[in-house]
Amino acid sequence: MCPLLYGVDADKALSYAMQLQENVRSLAIPHAASPIADRVTVSSGMTTVPGTEIYLPQTLIETADRALHLAKANGRDRVEKLEPRRPSSLSLVS
């Protein structure tokens, strides 16, 4: 899942991710095939952009994906946040 939350600051986005994680945890869905946990868990990767900055959508997706992989590598069932790399220059093609 990759929700895009327009107009939501980093604290609120983190709160949403943690609430989703807790909601899934409270369901206690069995996950017998997993070597990691006996219940379904949620790992989330997130990135945020201040309203005054401009990033290519692909940059934001790649950053959130890297954060997701970091969450899984750091033990799963967690939320990790990474800042997008600042573009050195933004070239527009007409």
N, C-alpha and C positions, 0 to 999 in steps of 0.2 A: 504494500500500500504506500502511496506517495501523495499525501494531501498537500495541496497548495493553499496556504492561508494568507490571503491578501489583507493587508491592514492590521496584521496581528504582530505584536512585538515579540521579542525573543522569550521573555518571561512567560507570556501567555502560550506561545507555541510549546515551550517546555512543559507547561502545566497540562496542555492537551495530550502530549505524548505520554506523560507519566500517568494521566488518568486512564488512557487507553490500556497501558501496561497493567495497571491495577485492575481494571475491569476484566481483562482476559485472565489474569491470575486468579481472580475471585471465582471464575467459572470452573476452574480446576478440571479442564478438559484433559483426559488421559492421552498420553503420547508414548505408547508402548514401544514404538519403533525407534525412538530417539535414544542415542547413546549419551546425550547431554542432560536431559531432564525427563522426568516421568510425566510431566504435564506440559501443555502447550504454553510457550512464553512469547513475549514480544520484544524484539530488539529494534530500536529506532535510530536512524541517523537524521540529523537535521542541520539546516543552515538557514541563516536569516540575512536580510539585506536592509540596511537603513533606508528609509523612504527617499533619500536624496541621491542614492547611488544607483548606477545602472550596470547590470551584468547580463551577459548572454544567457538565455535559458539553459543551454547545454552546460555552462559553467556551474550553475546552481544544481542541476541534476547530478553532475559528476561529484560535486562537493558533498551533497547529501548521501550519495552512494558510498563515497569514501568513509563518511561518518558511520553509516550502517555497518560496513565491514569492520570498522574499528570497534563498534559495539559488540559485534559477534566475537571478535578476537579477544576482547577484554572480559569475556565471561558470559555473554548473552544476557537476555532479560534485563536490558539496560538501555539508556538513552545517551547518545554521544552527539556533541555539536562541534562542527568545524566552521571556521570562517572561510568564505570563498577567497581565492587568490585574486588580488587586485589586478585588473588588466593593465598592461603597460600602456596600451593605447587601444582605442576602439576605432576600427576602420569600418566605414560604411560603404557598402557597394550599391551603386545606383543602377 
